[in-house]
Amino acid sequence: MINAVIVGLGTWGQVLVNSIQGKSDKIKIVAGNTRSSSDEAKAFAKGHGFPLVDSIEELLQFEGADAVILATPHSQHAAQVQQAAKAGKHIFCEKPFTLNKASAEDSVQACKDADVILGVAHNRRFFPAYQELQNMVRSGKLGEILHLEGNFSGPSGYRRKEGNWRVEPGESSLGSMAGKGLHCIDAMVGLAGPIQRVSATSTRKVLPLSEDTTAMMLQFAEGTSGYLGSLDATAFMFRLCAFGSKGWAEMRGQHCLVIRMNEDGELGEEIKDYDVADTARLELDAFADAVNGGAPYPMTMEEIIATPSLWEAAIKSVETGDPVVI
């Protein structure tokens, strides 16, 4: 059993705790720290059987702690990852890992130097439909991968209030990319590798505080192209499609995979539906397995660096109006 401490008990930090506490036989929370120290946070921690401490420094010294979970504002991740690595703790960090390529590289290097396990919480990788899609791509069943398309959108922009850290430009540039679009980017990286070139646009038509519509044209290695759309002011959508020389496979929503091969013609297709999975639980259990010497966490260090690198380049592309080579 891995004893983990957690920094951040906001909405998603509580989701992570709820996914494992008293349920997982691989990892549990033994202490926490939150910047608000509200009565709600104190009650939540007490109800889940762990104390709150006053600082990250105290948390990293908590007796018996093997690992730290970071569910904090995006701009804090790099410094906290490096701080935890120096303390010898294995690290599970919420996405986005960092805000740019340099800080991602420095943070990964800190983990390597300290010989600690690093996992990043791109939980869409743990949907059974995505894992089947990834297997089809890697096995060659779809042939040569020609093009990827993704869209992760939803209406959460309407709920953002002024003063919420999630709408601050230094935390969540390009509208819903931090909360949604980067999940699709990471999923694409898991299919075709790091992105080499991006041309991006991001506009605001209806939201008062941040961009609501972001789109990107992408270039992967070996000539694979891609497109990503992410909107923060429309109904929920998750879609990810890989087009190969032998056929295509598309996630429609997060629990359905539609497959059509060349020989199926215009109307034939296979539809696979999957049970809803607790991906927060699955990713934390996978992290615990890696810490215990089991299967490696299913993201390479190169892939972990790839998403912040793309985000930084996309911001530059929006600012300049030009494509950016990564």
Secondary structure, DSSP 8 states (H G I E B T S, - for coil): -EEEEEE--SHHHHHHHHHHTTT-SSEEEEEEE-SS--HHHHHHHHHTT--B-S-HHHHHT-TT--EEEE-S-GGGHHHHHHHHHHTT-EEEEESS--SSHHHHHHHHHHHHHHT--EEEE-GGGGSHHHHHHHHHHHHTTT-SEEEEEEEEE-SGGGG--TT-GGGSTTTS-STTIIIIIHHHHHHHHHHH-SEEEEEEEEE-SS-SSS--EEEEEEEEGGG-EEEEEEESSS--EEEEEEEESSEEEEEESSSEEEEEEGGGTTT--EEEE-----HHHHHHHHHHHHHTTSS--SS-HHHHHHHHHHHHHHHHHHHHSS-EE-
